[in-house]
Amino acid sequence: MPNIITLTGVNIVREANPSGTNSQITATVIDSVTHAPQPGVTVNFTTDTAFATLTPASVPTGSSGTAATTLDYPNPNPGGAPERGGGDYGDGHHSRRGQCVSAR
């Protein structure tokens, strides 16, 4: 069974670009079995798809394959379109969230 890695300490950092569609989220990934932090793992987030992927795709837990999760954080700006950092998806959140990801 693959190790479950949990995103902790998520820090949302928006890129300064005209469209406002891209964001990068930096997180610490903790292996749920060894409880060791996995260095060099970043989360790339695009508001267009409200989906995040872990980089590198093969998370160093001894498993191979891909790991991905969606992210959810409180709507930072009630006004404006979701793709520009405002609005929400009808539930008061700017995106979706998964609490953990699996290295498959």
N, C-alpha and C positions, 0 to 999 in steps of 0.2 A: 504494500500500500504506500502511495507517495506521501512524502512529508507535506504538511500544510504550512504555508508561510503566511504570516499575518502582517499587514501593513500597519505600522505604528508611527506616531509623530508626523503625520501628514502635514506638509506645509505647501500651501497653494501659492504659486508664483506665476503671475500672468505675464506673458510676453507683451512687449510694447510693439504692436503692429496695427496697421490701419483697420483691418477687418475685425480684430479682436476675437478671432475664431480659435486660436491656438493657445494652449496653456501647457506649462510643464509643472508636474508635481514631483517634489522630491520626498522620498519616504525612506525610513529604515525598515528593512525586511528582516523579520525574526523567524528563524526556523522553529516550528512548534515542537519538534522532537529534541533537538540539541539546545534550543534556546539561544543559539549563536546568531549574532547579526550577520547578514549577508552583504558584504561591501560591494560597492560599484553597481548597485541596482537602482535604476531610475524608473519613474513612471511617466509615460508620455500620454497626455490627455488632450483630446480634441472635443470641443463643445458641440461640434457638428454632429458627432456620433454618440456623444456622452458615453464614450467607451475608453478605457485605458488599457495599455499593454505594458508589461514589465520588460525592461531591457537590461541585460540580454534576455533573449527569448528562453534560453536554457539557464534557469536559475541554478546557482551552484549549491545544490542540496544533495548531489549524488544521483539525482534523477535527470533524465533527458527529456526534451520536448519543450513545450511552450507553457507559459503561465500568464494568466490575464485576469483582470477583474474590472468591474465598473466601480466608479467612485461617487460618493454622495457628500455634498457639503451644503450648509445653509445658504440660501439665496442671498448674495451679498448686496444686491441692488434690485429692489422691487420694481423699478422702472426700467424701461428699455427692453430690447429683444434679448432672448437667451444667448444668442450667438455673439452678442456684444457685452456680455457680462451682467446683464440685467434680466428681469423677468424670471420665469420658472417654467417647470413642466407640468403645471397644474396642481402640484402638491406642495408648493412652497420650497422646493429644492431646485437647485440649478442643474443638478445631474443625478445620476443614480449611484448606488454604492453596494459593493460586496465587502463583507468584513474580512474575508481571507481569500487567498488564491491557492491553487494546487499546482505543484510542479509535476506535470504528467509525463 
